[in-house]
Amino acid sequence: MTVMKKGVGLSLMCALSLYAAEAQLGTIDVEAKADTEVIKDVHGEDIKSADLAEALFKQSPSVSIVRRSGIANDIIVRGQKKDNINITIDGAKVYGACPNRMDPPVSHVLTNNIDYIQINEGPYDVENFGVLSADVKIHTIKPSKELKGDINLGAGSFGYQKGAFSVSGGKESIRFLLTGSAEKSDQYKDGNGDDFVGQIAKNIALGKAPKAAQYQPQYQNMDAYTKKTLMGKLFWDIAENHELHLSYTANRSDDVLYPSTKMDALYDDSDIYNMEYIAKALGKYSKKLTLQTYYSTVEHPMSIKYRNMAKMKGFEVTHKLETKMRGTKLKNSFDLDNHEITAGLDYSLRNWDGGYYKNGKPFPEAKFHSIYDSDTENYAFFAKDKITLSDISVEVGLRYDDTSVSSKNSQQQDNDYSELNGYVLTTYHKENDRYYIGLGRSSRVPDAKELYWVGSMGNMIGTPNLDDTVNYELDLGMDKQFENTSLKAKLFYSKLNNFIAYNASRVNKMGMPLHAYENVDATIYGGELSGTWFATDTLYFDYGASYQRGEKDDPLTGETGTDMPEIPPLKFNIAANYDYDDSLLMKAEIVGSDKWKDYDAENGEQPLSGYAVMNLKATKTFRKRFELTLGIDNLFDKTYAVSNTYKDLVLLTTGDNNVMLMNEPGRYYYANLRYKF
């Protein structure tokens, strides 16, 4: 049995598709079909909290976290963030409403609802809009035919409490799924024992945060957040080879504290609607036809209500924003000799609107709108062909985009962009080994914040004549399998034309940002190693490391440095896993990083120390239905920070690059009891 377990493990690793540079999370399940899909169970494994960013940060060496609070954190992939990476949830694009990235796309899906995740690094996806440097595909759990579900009860340090459930069932032709969760947490404490109030106080003492940013005494013991979610799905086989998939997801977050910024979120609400119609075997030229349409809306009001600033001013300032996203995609695929051909049409429209309020009433009209009812509308055609030639496969993709970005403010210009993007990806298979080389071109348009954002003082922060960013990228990689180990290696070189950077030196006479975004050519390159080693029949090790380096071709206007922003240094993780007959799983991992040596100091970044933290986790199964998970993160209670202070985000500062750093949580104990039925 033990020899078989080791062999199965290595076979599963062989099944991973390296050419897409795909990273996935959780445990493995394999369908015994010709088109076997490797599935990782995020729903069952990442039960510590709802925050997907933390799960990705711990599991994938190419992902870094942007810490904003106890929840709703952002991610960086290969030194790229925000619109430079594409994120979809079951094929639907979701955007946050906050221009300060308090509600990034990954915050609108919860770990307890996720089945598996694909992280495709590089410009090798023509089916989706705006895949500049990476594509993160989040797949949520699906309804089952048999009645089953689970109940989770979790608790952790800093007053963390969570309850979640899922139930699924149906018949051959119709299946349903319903999940829900509720959780809350106190302010976490860093390794020094400082909660959010304490971290702000220390930064005030260091001259990095103004006294007005501290929480008022009556609010200093507030919870860090409360969050509730609901997801429902209905899968209906309406006829032979015809399927209809319907889903709805609701997220409700209240009083989310963001200590390193001037404001906190009064609430953050999102609704995601998704419909997909699938028809199979329609004829020789239609193996699978898919029509998908989706709609999402996010509301995000943030306020100084809880801060000293509100008391000093004598009134409350609120920045209310809303974004709506709708899209439709028609896709057809068929086989022709040794060709797998897919072609389709893609349409999306994002609306973004926001403004400033004083005690609930709009600021004077000239200063009211931060982002004035702006639309980003995209029409696209895409096609790809995978050609199989013995032990070599060649995939070719093309996408044509026609995009307009416009504002209802007649004083702000409209912008039109059109691009033809594509890639060639060649993979050589030799027994269980794979080698690939890819060359691609991709692009993304500036968003409404970068073009039209107006500050609360009426200063125009956006730059209305920005060009779109184009990425030319070369990727090389291999996936080698040995008797009891695997090794993946990837190298990439990315040439970014018209990268959209923030220029902190562009200010008006009052020192306020003015047309602060600027196009600049830049280069990012790096590599990644990862793999698994089966030391014994029950003990195996996972390891990974990634490194990127980024440089602008020329300094920004008025500056002298060329270091790219938000390029994390060398990051590594290693984990020892003990698996005893699937009833006892134990894991000890170390996640670490080198210190920040190269950073964009002129635009607010600062040196960060290196770190290495140890996390422990054990899961025991009782009577096949009960699972008890116990864990400790940051075992040695280290004080460290992973997020830098690039001024593209509005963070607490006293000027002269004195910007508050946000420390990570200190030692964190957690427990989760799961009942499966």
N, C-alpha and C positions, 0 to 999 in steps of 0.2 A: 504493500500500500504506500509506503514512504517513497519508494523509487518512482511509483506512478505519480505521486503528488509533485515530485521534482520535475518529472517529464512534462506533466500538464502545465506546470508553471512556465517552463521554457517555451512550450508550444504557444502559450498565450502571448508571450512576449514576441514571438515570431509573427504573430497575427497583427501586431500593431502596424499601422501604415505610417512609415517614416517620412515619405515624400511630402506629406502635408505638415510635417513638423508638429505633430499632434500631441498635446499633453492632456491627460484626463485624470480624474480624481476618483477615489473610493475603491470599492472592491470590484472584482471582475465576474461577470456572468457572460456565458457564450451561448448563442443560439446554434443548434446543430443544423445549420442550413448552408447551402453552397455560398451564399453571400453573408457569411458569418460576420456579425457586428460585435465588437468588443464594447461592453457596457460597464461603467463604473458607478457604484451605488453611493452617490453623495448623500442621498436621502437617509441612508442607514448609518453612514460613517461620520459625517461632519455634523455632530449634534451639539457641539459646545454652545453655539449661538446662531442667530440668523444671519450673521455677517459673512457674505460670500467672499469679500475681499480677503479676510483673514484666512479662510480655507485655501484659497488660491495661493496666497503668499507662502503658507507653510508647505504646500505640496509641490509647487512648480518652481524650479530655480530661475525661470525666466520672468517671473512675476514679482513685482515689488508693490508694497502697499503705501498709500498716501493717507496717513492717519489724520482724521478730522475730529473724531469723537469716539464714543464707545460702540458706535454702529454707523452704518451708512458711509463706509470708507471707500476710497477709490483705488484703482490699480494702475500700474505702469507695466507695459510689456515691451521688452527690448528697448527701453529708454523712450517709449512713446506713450502718450496719455490722451485723454479726452477724444476728440474727433479723429485723431491719428490712428486709433484702433476702432474696429467695428464690433458692436455687441448686439446680439440678437437673442431673444427668448422664444424658443419654439418657432424660429424664423421671423419673428416680429421685432422690428427696431423700436427701442424704447429710449427716450432721452429724459434727462432730469430738467427741472425748471430753473434751478438755481444757477446763476452765472458764476457763483463762487464754488461750484462743485460740491455742495453739501448733500446733494441727492443724485449721485452718479447712477448710470444705468444698472450697474450690478447691485445697487441697493434696493431695486424694485422686484427682486426675486429672492426668496429665502432658501437657505440650505435644506430645510426640511421638505421643500417642494421639488428639489432638483434630483434628477436621475443621473445624468452624466454631463460632462462639459468637454468641449473640444477647443483647444487653443491652436489655431493654425497661424504660424508665424510667417510673415512675408506677404507679398501681393498676389497670392495664388488663389483668389476667389473672385470670379466675375459675376456671381449670382447676386451679390449684395452691393449696395451703394456705399461708397466711402471706405473701402478696405484698403487703407493706405499702407500700413505696416504690420497689421495683425488682425485676426478675425477670431472673436470669442463667441462660440455657439453654445448656448445654454439650453439643455433639453430637460424639461420637467417630467415628472413621473406620469405614467399612462394608466388608464383604466384597465382592469383585468376582467376576465370572464367569470372567474370564481370569486365568491365573496371573501374578501380579506382586508386587512388593515392593520393599523398599529396605534398605540397611545404612548406618548413620551411625556415624562415628567422630569424636568431638569432643575438643578440648583447649582450655584457657584459663588465664588468670592464676590465681594462688593455688592451683596444683596441681590445677586442675579437669580431670577425665577422664570421658568418657562414651562408652558404646557402646550402640547401639540397632538393632533390626531390626524389620521387618514383612514378612509374607508372606500372600498372599491368593489364592484361586482357587476353582474348582469347576465346576459345570455350570449349566444353566438352572434346575434345580429345587433345587439345594443348593450353598451357598457357605460358605467358612470364612475366618477371619482369625485370625492369631496375631501378637502383637507382644510385645517384651520390651526392657528397658533396664536398664543398671547405670551408676551414676555416683557420684562422690565429689569432695570439694573440701576443701582446707585452709581455715583461717580466712581470710576476705578481709581486706584492709587498706583503711582509709579514705584520703582524700586526704592525711592527715598521715603515712601509713605505719604506722598503728597497727592491729594485728590485734585479735581479741576481747580477748586478755589486755591489750594496750596500751590499748584503750578503757576497760576497767574500771579499770586503774591510773590513768589520767588523771582519771577520775571520783572515785576514792578521794582523789586529791590535791586535787580541787576540793570535797571534802566532800559529794559527791552519791551516793556508794556506800560501803557498809561494807567494811572489810578482809576480813570473813568471806566476801564474795561472790567474791573472787578465786579463780582456779583454783589447785589445789595444783601445786607444781613439776613433779611427774611427769606431770601431765595438760595442761600448758600448750602442748604441741605437738600436741595431738590434732587429727584432721580435724574440720571443721565438721559433716560428715554423710557417711553413705554411704546409697545408696538403690537399690533394685531394684524393678522392676515387671513385671507380666505381664498381658496382656489377650487373651482368646480370645472369638471370636464364631462362631455358626452360624446362618445364615439358610436356612430350608427352605420352599420353596413346596410345601406338602403336597397342594394341589389347586388347580384354577383359582380365582383370586381369594381364596385362603386362604394366609396366610403365618405362619410361626412364627420369631421371633427370640429367640435365647438368647445371653447374654453373661456373662462373669465377668472381674472385674478384681481383681488383687492388688497391694498396695503394701506394701513392707517398707523401713522406714527405721530406721537404727541410730545411736545416739550423736549425736543432733542437739543441737548446742550453742545455747543461748539466752542470750547474754552479759548482756543487760539485765534478766534475771530471776534469781531465787534458785535455780532448778532447771534441769536439762537433761533431755531425753527419752532414757531408756535405749533405747527403741525406740518406733516408731509404726507399727502394723500395721493395715491395713484390707482388707476383702474386700467386694466388691460383686457381687451376683447380680441379673440382670435377665431377665425373660421377657415377651415381647409377642406376642400373637396378633392378627392383622389379617385381617378378612374384608371384601371389597369387593363392591359391586353385589348386595346381598342382596334388594333390592326398592326400591320407590318411596320408602320411608321409612328406608332404610338404605344410603346411598351408601358409608359406611365405618364399620365397627364395630371397636373396638379394646379389647382386654382386656390390661392390663399389671399385673404383680406384681413386686415387687422386695424385696430384703433386703440390708442392709449391717451390718457390724459393725466397730468401731474400738476398738483397745486402745492405751492411752497411759499408761505409767508414767513419771513424772518424779521426779528424785532430786537430792539435794545431794551425791551421791557424789564428784564431781570438784572440789568447792569446799573452801575453807579451813574453812567452817562444819562439815563432817563431821569434820575433824580436831579442831577446837575442842570439839565436842560429844562426841567419842569414839564416835559411832554414826552410822549412815546413816538419813536420813529419806526415805521414798519415798511419793509420792502416786500411787496406781494408780487409773485410771479406765477404764471401758468403756461404750460406747453402742451400742445396736442399733436399727436402723430397718427397719420393714417397711411395705409399702403396697400397695394394690390400687386400680386405676382402671378403670372401665368407661365407655366414651365412644362415642356414636353421632352420626353427622352425615348430613345429607341436604339436598337442594335442593327448594324449593317456590316456584314462580314466581320472583320476584326475591329470595328469601330463602335464605341459607345458614345452616342451623340446626345447632347442636351442643348436646347435652345429655349429662349423665353423672353418675356416682356416684364419690366419692373417699373412701378410707379410709387412715389411717396410724396407726401406733403407734410411738412412740419410748420406749425404756427407757434410763435413765442411772443408773449406779451407780459409786461410787468411795469410797476410804477412804485413811487414812494408816497407814504402817507404819514400825516402828523395827527396823532390822536384819532386815527380812523378816517381822516379827511385828506384828499389828495393835496400834495404840494402844489404851489403855483404851476400853471400849465406848462411853462417853459422848462420846469425841472421835474415834472411829474413822471414822465415815462422814462424808465431805464432802458427798456427794449420795447419799441413802439410797434406792436401788432405786426410782427415780421413773419414772412413766409419763405421757406426753402422748399422749392418744388423740383422734383427730379423725374425725368422720363428716360428710360434706358432699354436697350436691346442687348442681350448677351447670348453667347453660344460657346460651347466647348466640345472637344472631341478627344476621347482617350483611345489611342491606337495601341494594340497589343501585338508585339512582334517577338514571338518566342520568349526569351528571357528579358526582353526590353519592352518597356511601355513608355509611350510618349503622350503627354497630355498638353493640349493647346487650348487656350481660352481667349476670348475677345469680349469686350464690353464697350458700348458707346453710351455716354451720358450727356444729356442736355439738361442743365440745371439753371434755375434762376433763384436769386435771393433778393427779396424786396421788402420795403417798409411802407407802412401806411403814412408815415411822416413825409410829407411832400418835400421837405428840406434835405432828406437823405436819399442818395442815389440808389437806383436798382442796379443789380449786377447779373450778368449772364456768363455762364461757363459751359464749354463743351469739350469733352476729352474722349479719345479712343485709347483704351487700356487693354492690356493682355499679358499673357505669359506663355512660356514653353517650359515644361517640367519633364525631365527624362529620368526614369528609374531603371536600374539594372538589377535583376534578381539572380543571385547565385546560391542555389540551395536555400538555406535559411537566412542568408545575408542580403542586404539591400544597399545600394549606393545611388545617390541622386544628385542631379544638378538642375537648378532652376534659374531662369532669367525672366524678370517681370517688370511691368510698368503699371503704376496705379496712381490715383489722385484723390484728393478730397477738397471740397470747397470751404472757404471760411464760413463760420457760423455767424448768427446775428449779433452775438456778443462781440466778436472780433471786428465786425463791420460797424455796428450801430450803438453799442453800449454807451449810455450817458450816466455820469456820476450824479450823486445826490446834490451836488453844488452846481449842476448844469454843465459841467465840463464833459466834452466829447471824448470818451476814452477809446472808443472804437475808431478804426481807420477804414473809411468807406470804399477805398479803391484797392483793396488787397487782391492779389492774384491767388488762384488756387495752388495748392502744393502738389507736386508731382514727385513720385518716388521711382527711381530706377534701382533695381536690386538684383544681386547675384547671391544665390544660396548653394552651398555644397554640404553634403551630409552622408552619413553611413549608419547602418544598423547591423552590428555583427553579433552572432550567437555562438557561444562556446559551450562546452559540456555542461557547466553549471553557472554560467554567467552571461550577461548581455552587456553590450556597450553601444551607446548612441553618441555620435559626435556631429555637431553642426557648426558651420561657419557662415557668416553673412557679411555683405558689404552693401550699404544703402546710400545712394546719392539722392539727396532731397533738394529739388529745385523749388525755390520760393517757400521754404519752410516759414511758418507763421510764428514769430517770436515776440516776446514782450520786451519793450525797451523802456526801462525805468527812468532814463534820462530825458525822455520827451514829456515835459511838464509845462504848464502855463505859468504866468507871473506869480500866482499864489502857491506854486509848488504842487498843483493837482495834475494827475495824469492827463495828457492831451494827445490824441491820436497815437496811443502807446503801442499799437501792434504794427509790426514791420516784416516784410518779406526778406529773407536772406537764404542764400544757398548754403547747404550744410552736408556733412557726411557722418554717418553712424556705422560702425563696424563692430564685430564681436563674435563670440562663439559660446558653445554650450556642450557640456558633457553630462551624461546621465546613464543609469543602468541599474541592474540588480545582480547580486551575487548570492547564490544558494550555498551557504556554508555547510549546513547539515540538512537533514530531511525536515526539520521543524524550524530552523533558524535561517533567515535570509536578511540581506542588507540592501537597502535602496540608497542611491547616492546621486547627487546632481550639483553642478556648478555652472554659473554663467558670468560672462563679462562683456561689457559694452564700453565703447569710447566714442564720444561725439564732439565734432568741431565745426564751427561755422567757417565758411570760406573767407569771410571778411568780418571785421567787427561791425556791430550795429552802429547806426548814426550817433556820433558823439561819444562812442565807447572805444576801448582799446583791446578788450579780451575777446577770445574766440571760443571759449569752452561752451558747449551746448548745455542747456538747462535740463534738469530732471533725468540725468543719466546716472543710475545707481552704480556703485563700484562692484567689484567682485562679490558675488553672493554664492553661498554654498549651503547644502543641506545633506545630512546623512542620517539614516534611520536603521535601527536594528529591530527586526520583527520576529516574534515568536508565535507560531501558529500550531496549537496542539489540537488536531482532529477537529478544527473549526469550532470547538466549544470554548476555547480560551485563546484570545488574541492579545498579545502584549507588544507595546511599541515604545521605544526610546529614541528620540530624535534630537539632533542638534541643528539649529538654523543660525547661520552667521553671515557676517559681511565684513569686508575690509573697510577702512576709513575712507571718507570722501577726500580725495586728493585733487581731483579736477572738477571744478564747479563754477557756475556763472555768478561770481561775486558781485559784479556790477548790477545784476538784476535780482539781488536779494539773497542768493544762496550763501551758505556758510559751511565751514568744515564740520563734519560729523565724525565722531569716534567709531571705530569698528566695534563689533559685538559678537558674542556667541551665546545663545541661550539653549537650555535643554528642556524638552517637554517629554512627559511620561503619560502613557495611556494604556489602560487594560480593559478588555471587554470579556465578560463571562456569560455564557448562555446556560440557562437553567430550563430543564423540561421542554426544550425546543421553542418555547414561546416567550420566555423572559430573557431580556438582555440587560445586564448591569454594566455600565461604563463608568470608570473612575479615571480622573486625569489631573495632572498638574502641569501647567504651562509656566515657563520662566522659573524653573525649579530653584535657582540660586538667587532669585529676587534682584536681577540686574536692573540698573537704571540706564536706559539707552533710548535713542531716537532713530527712526528709519526715514522719516519724512523731512525733506529739506524745505526751504522757505522762499521758493521762487515767487516773485511778485505778481505773476499772473493770477495768483490767489491773493485776496485781501486778507492779510493776517495782522495780528496785533503788532504794532511797531511804534517806536518813538523817533523814527527817522534815522538817517545815517547808517542804514543797514542793520540797525538794532531791531531784530525781529524775533518774536517768541517761537521757540521750538516746542513741539508737542512730544512729551515722553510717552513711551509705550507702557502698557500695564505691567505691574510688578508680578510677584508670585500669585498665581491664580489656580485655585482648586475648583474642580467641578465634578458633578455626578449626574448621571442620567439613567433612568429606569424605563425600559421599553418593553411593552407587551405587544406581541404580534398574534393576530388571529386570522 
